[in-house]
Structure formats: C-alpha cells, structure tokens
Amino acid sequence: MNTKAMIQIGIALIFLAIAAFIYPNVTATIPEKLVEFGPVVQAIAEIKNILPMSPLMGGLVLAGGILLVVVGVKNSS
C-alpha cells in the first residue's frame, strides 16, 4: 500500500472515530409497509431506529487510524 494512501486512510479513520465519540447514537429512518390495498394504494410508516455506537468501537477505529498514520510516516522517511 502506498504510504500517502495509508496516511490519508488513517486521518479519515481518526475523524470517523472523533465523530463516533461526538455522536454516540445514530438515528436511522426506515420506511415500513403497513397495509397494501392492491398494486396502487399502500400505507407506509417511517420508523426511527436509534443505533448506539459503542465507545469501544470508536476507540478501536481511533487506534487503527493512529497506527496507520504512524506506519505511513515511518515508511515515507
């Protein structure tokens, strides 16, 4: 893997981990079909699901990002 690409991926992972720490819960809106009357008429409800992000996963992503940046900088010298 190219060292510049490793550094860029590492920086992206660091920002992703920071976002996971700032926003620990992600809200996903999923449309669900309730009733279907023939091919044209449908009743659809939007259901909001809250997906919790684990701080452990954020820490692992942060550590991986830092590791990629450090390895990329060492290999570039």
Backbone as XML, in Angstrom:
<?xml version="1.0"?>
<chain id="A" units="angstrom">
  <residue number="1" name="MET">
    <atom name="N" x="0.850" y="-1.174" z="0.000"/>
    <atom name="CA" x="0.000" y="0.000" z="0.000"/>
    <atom name="C" x="0.891" y="1.231" z="0.000"/>
  </residue>
  <residue number="2" name="ASN">
    <atom name="N" x="0.491" y="2.234" z="-0.731"/>
    <atom name="CA" x="1.203" y="3.491" z="-0.831"/>
    <atom name="C" x="1.195" y="4.190" z="0.532"/>
  </residue>
  <residue number="3" name="THR">
    <atom name="N" x="2.338" y="4.800" z="0.902"/>
    <atom name="CA" x="2.412" y="5.442" z="2.215"/>
    <atom name="C" x="1.478" y="6.651" z="2.302"/>
  </residue>
  <residue number="4" name="LYS">
    <atom name="N" x="1.343" y="7.389" z="1.195"/>
    <atom name="CA" x="0.439" y="8.535" z="1.211"/>
    <atom name="C" x="-1.006" y="8.086" z="1.414"/>
  </residue>
  <residue number="5" name="ALA">
    <atom name="N" x="-1.372" y="6.980" z="0.784"/>
    <atom name="CA" x="-2.722" y="6.446" z="0.950"/>
    <atom name="C" x="-2.944" y="5.968" z="2.382"/>
  </residue>
  <residue number="6" name="MET">
    <atom name="N" x="-1.925" y="5.343" z="2.979"/>
    <atom name="CA" x="-2.058" y="4.890" z="4.376"/>
    <atom name="C" x="-2.287" y="6.068" z="5.307"/>
  </residue>
  <residue number="7" name="ILE">
    <atom name="N" x="-1.553" y="7.157" z="5.080"/>
    <atom name="CA" x="-1.708" y="8.334" z="5.935"/>
    <atom name="C" x="-3.106" y="8.931" z="5.753"/>
  </residue>
  <residue number="8" name="GLN">
    <atom name="N" x="-3.586" y="9.008" z="4.521"/>
    <atom name="CA" x="-4.913" y="9.576" z="4.267"/>
    <atom name="C" x="-6.021" y="8.710" z="4.866"/>
  </residue>
  <residue number="9" name="ILE">
    <atom name="N" x="-5.914" y="7.390" z="4.740"/>
    <atom name="CA" x="-6.903" y="6.491" z="5.338"/>
    <atom name="C" x="-6.860" y="6.595" z="6.859"/>
  </residue>
  <residue number="10" name="GLY">
    <atom name="N" x="-5.657" y="6.696" z="7.419"/>
    <atom name="CA" x="-5.516" y="6.850" z="8.866"/>
    <atom name="C" x="-6.165" y="8.118" z="9.372"/>
  </residue>
  <residue number="11" name="ILE">
    <atom name="N" x="-5.973" y="9.233" z="8.647"/>
    <atom name="CA" x="-6.585" y="10.501" z="9.042"/>
    <atom name="C" x="-8.110" y="10.404" z="8.942"/>
  </residue>
  <residue number="12" name="ALA">
    <atom name="N" x="-8.610" y="9.751" z="7.887"/>
    <atom name="CA" x="-10.058" y="9.577" z="7.743"/>
    <atom name="C" x="-10.621" y="8.744" z="8.898"/>
  </residue>
  <residue number="13" name="LEU">
    <atom name="N" x="-9.908" y="7.705" z="9.301"/>
    <atom name="CA" x="-10.359" y="6.873" z="10.431"/>
    <atom name="C" x="-10.353" y="7.662" z="11.735"/>
  </residue>
  <residue number="14" name="ILE">
    <atom name="N" x="-9.364" y="8.534" z="11.902"/>
    <atom name="CA" x="-9.314" y="9.356" z="13.116"/>
    <atom name="C" x="-10.531" y="10.284" z="13.170"/>
  </residue>
  <residue number="15" name="PHE">
    <atom name="N" x="-10.863" y="10.929" z="12.041"/>
    <atom name="CA" x="-12.044" y="11.803" z="12.012"/>
    <atom name="C" x="-13.322" y="11.007" z="12.236"/>
  </residue>
  <residue number="16" name="LEU">
    <atom name="N" x="-13.392" y="9.807" z="11.687"/>
    <atom name="CA" x="-14.562" y="8.958" z="11.889"/>
    <atom name="C" x="-14.715" y="8.573" z="13.362"/>
  </residue>
  <residue number="17" name="ALA">
    <atom name="N" x="-13.612" y="8.279" z="14.024"/>
    <atom name="CA" x="-13.663" y="7.932" z="15.449"/>
    <atom name="C" x="-14.084" y="9.129" z="16.288"/>
  </residue>
  <residue number="18" name="ILE">
    <atom name="N" x="-13.594" y="10.315" z="15.937"/>
    <atom name="CA" x="-13.991" y="11.520" z="16.673"/>
    <atom name="C" x="-15.489" y="11.758" z="16.507"/>
  </residue>
  <residue number="19" name="ALA">
    <atom name="N" x="-15.997" y="11.570" z="15.289"/>
    <atom name="CA" x="-17.432" y="11.720" z="15.056"/>
    <atom name="C" x="-18.227" y="10.692" z="15.853"/>
  </residue>
  <residue number="20" name="ALA">
    <atom name="N" x="-17.699" y="9.480" z="15.991"/>
    <atom name="CA" x="-18.390" y="8.440" z="16.766"/>
    <atom name="C" x="-18.437" y="8.805" z="18.249"/>
  </residue>
  <residue number="21" name="PHE">
    <atom name="N" x="-17.409" y="9.510" z="18.742"/>
    <atom name="CA" x="-17.424" y="9.934" z="20.136"/>
    <atom name="C" x="-18.367" y="11.116" z="20.347"/>
  </residue>
  <residue number="22" name="ILE">
    <atom name="N" x="-18.461" y="12.012" z="19.353"/>
    <atom name="CA" x="-19.325" y="13.187" z="19.486"/>
    <atom name="C" x="-20.793" y="12.792" z="19.352"/>
  </residue>
  <residue number="23" name="TYR">
    <atom name="N" x="-21.098" y="11.930" z="18.373"/>
    <atom name="CA" x="-22.467" y="11.476" z="18.131"/>
    <atom name="C" x="-22.569" y="9.985" z="18.451"/>
  </residue>
  <residue number="24" name="PRO">
    <atom name="N" x="-22.786" y="9.635" z="19.723"/>
    <atom name="CA" x="-22.788" y="8.210" z="20.090"/>
    <atom name="C" x="-24.013" y="7.440" z="19.604"/>
  </residue>
  <residue number="25" name="ASN">
    <atom name="N" x="-25.086" y="8.137" z="19.240"/>
    <atom name="CA" x="-26.291" y="7.471" z="18.753"/>
    <atom name="C" x="-26.604" y="7.970" z="17.347"/>
  </residue>
  <residue number="26" name="VAL">
    <atom name="N" x="-26.812" y="7.038" z="16.430"/>
    <atom name="CA" x="-27.159" y="7.373" z="15.057"/>
    <atom name="C" x="-28.621" y="7.012" z="14.851"/>
  </residue>
  <residue number="27" name="THR">
    <atom name="N" x="-29.402" y="7.956" z="14.310"/>
    <atom name="CA" x="-30.814" y="7.712" z="14.056"/>
    <atom name="C" x="-31.001" y="7.322" z="12.594"/>
  </residue>
  <residue number="28" name="ALA">
    <atom name="N" x="-31.629" y="6.187" z="12.371"/>
    <atom name="CA" x="-31.922" y="5.714" z="11.017"/>
    <atom name="C" x="-33.432" y="5.637" z="10.843"/>
  </residue>
  <residue number="29" name="THR">
    <atom name="N" x="-33.925" y="6.257" z="9.776"/>
    <atom name="CA" x="-35.355" y="6.215" z="9.473"/>
    <atom name="C" x="-35.586" y="5.170" z="8.394"/>
  </residue>
  <residue number="30" name="ILE">
    <atom name="N" x="-36.415" y="4.172" z="8.712"/>
    <atom name="CA" x="-36.662" y="3.055" z="7.811"/>
    <atom name="C" x="-38.142" y="3.038" z="7.449"/>
  </residue>
  <residue number="31" name="PRO">
    <atom name="N" x="-38.470" y="3.120" z="6.148"/>
    <atom name="CA" x="-39.885" y="3.013" z="5.763"/>
    <atom name="C" x="-40.361" y="1.562" z="5.855"/>
  </residue>
  <residue number="32" name="GLU">
    <atom name="N" x="-41.553" y="1.378" z="6.402"/>
    <atom name="CA" x="-42.114" y="0.025" z="6.539"/>
    <atom name="C" x="-43.540" y="0.017" z="6.008"/>
  </residue>
  <residue number="33" name="LYS">
    <atom name="N" x="-43.845" y="-0.974" z="5.177"/>
    <atom name="CA" x="-45.186" y="-1.117" z="4.615"/>
    <atom name="C" x="-46.119" y="-1.682" z="5.678"/>
  </residue>
  <residue number="34" name="LEU">
    <atom name="N" x="-47.185" y="-0.941" z="5.981"/>
    <atom name="CA" x="-48.150" y="-1.422" z="6.963"/>
    <atom name="C" x="-49.278" y="-2.201" z="6.293"/>
  </residue>
  <residue number="35" name="VAL">
    <atom name="N" x="-49.884" y="-1.575" z="5.278"/>
    <atom name="CA" x="-51.033" y="-2.181" z="4.608"/>
    <atom name="C" x="-50.871" y="-1.951" z="3.108"/>
  </residue>
  <residue number="36" name="GLU">
    <atom name="N" x="-51.275" y="-2.943" z="2.326"/>
    <atom name="CA" x="-51.235" y="-2.805" z="0.878"/>
    <atom name="C" x="-52.596" y="-3.197" z="0.311"/>
  </residue>
  <residue number="37" name="PHE">
    <atom name="N" x="-53.245" y="-2.229" z="-0.341"/>
    <atom name="CA" x="-54.538" y="-2.474" z="-0.980"/>
    <atom name="C" x="-54.327" y="-2.501" z="-2.490"/>
  </residue>
  <residue number="38" name="GLY">
    <atom name="N" x="-54.029" y="-3.651" z="-3.018"/>
    <atom name="CA" x="-53.798" y="-3.759" z="-4.458"/>
    <atom name="C" x="-52.436" y="-3.197" z="-4.831"/>
  </residue>
  <residue number="39" name="PRO">
    <atom name="N" x="-52.221" y="-2.984" z="-6.125"/>
    <atom name="CA" x="-50.900" y="-2.541" z="-6.568"/>
    <atom name="C" x="-50.658" y="-1.037" z="-6.397"/>
  </residue>
  <residue number="40" name="VAL">
    <atom name="N" x="-51.703" y="-0.245" z="-6.141"/>
    <atom name="CA" x="-51.525" y="1.206" z="-6.135"/>
    <atom name="C" x="-51.537" y="1.795" z="-4.731"/>
  </residue>
  <residue number="41" name="VAL">
    <atom name="N" x="-52.483" y="1.429" z="-3.897"/>
    <atom name="CA" x="-52.665" y="2.053" z="-2.591"/>
    <atom name="C" x="-51.863" y="1.297" z="-1.533"/>
  </residue>
  <residue number="42" name="GLN">
    <atom name="N" x="-51.000" y="2.049" z="-0.851"/>
    <atom name="CA" x="-50.181" y="1.461" z="0.213"/>
    <atom name="C" x="-50.156" y="2.406" z="1.403"/>
  </residue>
  <residue number="43" name="ALA">
    <atom name="N" x="-50.049" y="1.855" z="2.582"/>
    <atom name="CA" x="-49.860" y="2.658" z="3.787"/>
    <atom name="C" x="-48.448" y="2.375" z="4.299"/>
  </residue>
  <residue number="44" name="ILE">
    <atom name="N" x="-47.642" y="3.413" z="4.311"/>
    <atom name="CA" x="-46.246" y="3.267" z="4.710"/>
    <atom name="C" x="-45.998" y="4.136" z="5.934"/>
  </residue>
  <residue number="45" name="ALA">
    <atom name="N" x="-45.329" y="3.590" z="6.917"/>
    <atom name="CA" x="-44.944" y="4.334" z="8.116"/>
    <atom name="C" x="-43.427" y="4.402" z="8.179"/>
  </residue>
  <residue number="46" name="GLU">
    <atom name="N" x="-42.923" y="5.536" z="8.619"/>
    <atom name="CA" x="-41.487" y="5.675" z="8.809"/>
    <atom name="C" x="-41.158" y="5.387" z="10.268"/>
  </residue>
  <residue number="47" name="ILE">
    <atom name="N" x="-40.305" y="4.435" z="10.473"/>
    <atom name="CA" x="-39.926" y="4.026" z="11.817"/>
    <atom name="C" x="-38.509" y="4.515" z="12.086"/>
  </residue>
  <residue number="48" name="LYS">
    <atom name="N" x="-38.329" y="5.208" z="13.203"/>
    <atom name="CA" x="-36.999" y="5.709" z="13.569"/>
    <atom name="C" x="-36.332" y="4.704" z="14.503"/>
  </residue>
  <residue number="49" name="ASN">
    <atom name="N" x="-35.189" y="4.249" z="14.102"/>
    <atom name="CA" x="-34.382" y="3.357" z="14.933"/>
    <atom name="C" x="-33.158" y="4.107" z="15.410"/>
  </residue>
  <residue number="50" name="ILE">
    <atom name="N" x="-32.837" y="3.978" z="16.675"/>
    <atom name="CA" x="-31.634" y="4.585" z="17.223"/>
    <atom name="C" x="-30.583" y="3.489" z="17.348"/>
  </residue>
  <residue number="51" name="LEU">
    <atom name="N" x="-29.476" y="3.683" z="16.631"/>
    <atom name="CA" x="-28.393" y="2.706" z="16.641"/>
    <atom name="C" x="-27.264" y="3.229" z="17.527"/>
  </residue>
  <residue number="52" name="PRO">
    <atom name="N" x="-27.049" y="2.622" z="18.694"/>
    <atom name="CA" x="-25.980" y="3.113" z="19.560"/>
    <atom name="C" x="-24.606" y="2.696" z="19.024"/>
  </residue>
  <residue number="53" name="MET">
    <atom name="N" x="-23.672" y="3.621" z="19.083"/>
    <atom name="CA" x="-22.296" y="3.334" z="18.685"/>
    <atom name="C" x="-21.489" y="3.048" z="19.948"/>
  </residue>
  <residue number="54" name="SER">
    <atom name="N" x="-20.796" y="1.959" z="19.955"/>
    <atom name="CA" x="-20.024" y="1.560" z="21.123"/>
    <atom name="C" x="-18.758" y="2.418" z="21.246"/>
  </residue>
  <residue number="55" name="PRO">
    <atom name="N" x="-18.458" y="2.917" z="22.443"/>
    <atom name="CA" x="-17.203" y="3.643" z="22.627"/>
    <atom name="C" x="-15.984" y="2.751" z="22.367"/>
  </residue>
  <residue number="56" name="LEU">
    <atom name="N" x="-16.137" y="1.456" z="22.587"/>
    <atom name="CA" x="-15.047" y="0.528" z="22.311"/>
    <atom name="C" x="-14.714" y="0.515" z="20.820"/>
  </residue>
  <residue number="57" name="MET">
    <atom name="N" x="-15.759" y="0.512" z="19.971"/>
    <atom name="CA" x="-15.528" y="0.536" z="18.521"/>
    <atom name="C" x="-14.869" y="1.848" z="18.110"/>
  </residue>
  <residue number="58" name="GLY">
    <atom name="N" x="-15.306" y="2.963" z="18.699"/>
    <atom name="CA" x="-14.681" y="4.253" z="18.409"/>
    <atom name="C" x="-13.217" y="4.264" z="18.802"/>
  </residue>
  <residue number="59" name="GLY">
    <atom name="N" x="-12.911" y="3.667" z="19.948"/>
    <atom name="CA" x="-11.516" y="3.582" z="20.396"/>
    <atom name="C" x="-10.673" y="2.714" z="19.487"/>
  </residue>
  <residue number="60" name="LEU">
    <atom name="N" x="-11.248" y="1.600" z="19.025"/>
    <atom name="CA" x="-10.503" y="0.729" z="18.109"/>
    <atom name="C" x="-10.243" y="1.405" z="16.766"/>
  </residue>
  <residue number="61" name="VAL">
    <atom name="N" x="-11.244" y="2.129" z="16.258"/>
    <atom name="CA" x="-11.065" y="2.852" z="14.998"/>
    <atom name="C" x="-10.026" y="3.960" z="15.169"/>
  </residue>
  <residue number="62" name="LEU">
    <atom name="N" x="-10.060" y="4.654" z="16.304"/>
    <atom name="CA" x="-9.073" y="5.695" z="16.578"/>
    <atom name="C" x="-7.668" y="5.108" z="16.649"/>
  </residue>
  <residue number="63" name="ALA">
    <atom name="N" x="-7.520" y="3.988" z="17.344"/>
    <atom name="CA" x="-6.204" y="3.351" z="17.449"/>
    <atom name="C" x="-5.707" y="2.882" z="16.078"/>
  </residue>
  <residue number="64" name="GLY">
    <atom name="N" x="-6.602" y="2.332" z="15.274"/>
    <atom name="CA" x="-6.221" y="1.904" z="13.927"/>
    <atom name="C" x="-5.801" y="3.072" z="13.058"/>
  </residue>
  <residue number="65" name="GLY">
    <atom name="N" x="-6.512" y="4.185" z="13.167"/>
    <atom name="CA" x="-6.154" y="5.376" z="12.400"/>
    <atom name="C" x="-4.804" y="5.928" z="12.800"/>
  </residue>
  <residue number="66" name="ILE">
    <atom name="N" x="-4.555" y="5.991" z="14.101"/>
    <atom name="CA" x="-3.258" y="6.472" z="14.589"/>
    <atom name="C" x="-2.148" y="5.531" z="14.132"/>
  </residue>
  <residue number="67" name="LEU">
    <atom name="N" x="-2.391" y="4.240" z="14.197"/>
    <atom name="CA" x="-1.395" y="3.259" z="13.764"/>
    <atom name="C" x="-1.073" y="3.418" z="12.279"/>
  </residue>
  <residue number="68" name="LEU">
    <atom name="N" x="-2.095" y="3.598" z="11.451"/>
    <atom name="CA" x="-1.855" y="3.791" z="10.018"/>
    <atom name="C" x="-1.066" y="5.060" z="9.740"/>
  </residue>
  <residue number="69" name="VAL">
    <atom name="N" x="-1.364" y="6.135" z="10.447"/>
    <atom name="CA" x="-0.623" y="7.380" z="10.248"/>
    <atom name="C" x="0.833" y="7.207" z="10.666"/>
  </residue>
  <residue number="70" name="VAL">
    <atom name="N" x="1.075" y="6.575" z="11.811"/>
    <atom name="CA" x="2.443" y="6.391" z="12.301"/>
    <atom name="C" x="3.238" y="5.501" z="11.348"/>
  </residue>
  <residue number="71" name="VAL">
    <atom name="N" x="2.659" y="4.400" z="10.909"/>
    <atom name="CA" x="3.354" y="3.487" z="9.986"/>
    <atom name="C" x="3.610" y="4.187" z="8.654"/>
  </residue>
  <residue number="72" name="GLY">
    <atom name="N" x="2.632" y="4.951" z="8.176"/>
    <atom name="CA" x="2.809" y="5.666" z="6.919"/>
    <atom name="C" x="3.907" y="6.711" z="6.982"/>
  </residue>
  <residue number="73" name="VAL">
    <atom name="N" x="3.996" y="7.431" z="8.109"/>
    <atom name="CA" x="5.045" y="8.444" z="8.271"/>
    <atom name="C" x="6.417" y="7.778" z="8.392"/>
  </residue>
  <residue number="74" name="LYS">
    <atom name="N" x="6.497" y="6.672" z="9.104"/>
    <atom name="CA" x="7.778" y="5.980" z="9.242"/>
    <atom name="C" x="8.254" y="5.409" z="7.912"/>
  </residue>
  <residue number="75" name="ASN">
    <atom name="N" x="7.328" y="4.888" z="7.092"/>
    <atom name="CA" x="7.707" y="4.317" z="5.811"/>
    <atom name="C" x="8.056" y="5.379" z="4.786"/>
  </residue>
  <residue number="76" name="SER">
    <atom name="N" x="7.554" y="6.613" z="4.947"/>
    <atom name="CA" x="7.823" y="7.657" z="3.976"/>
    <atom name="C" x="9.220" y="8.242" z="4.160"/>
  </residue>
  <residue number="77" name="SER">
    <atom name="N" x="9.830" y="8.072" z="5.347"/>
    <atom name="CA" x="11.167" y="8.623" z="5.567"/>
    <atom name="C" x="12.248" y="7.728" z="5.069"/>
  </residue>
</chain>
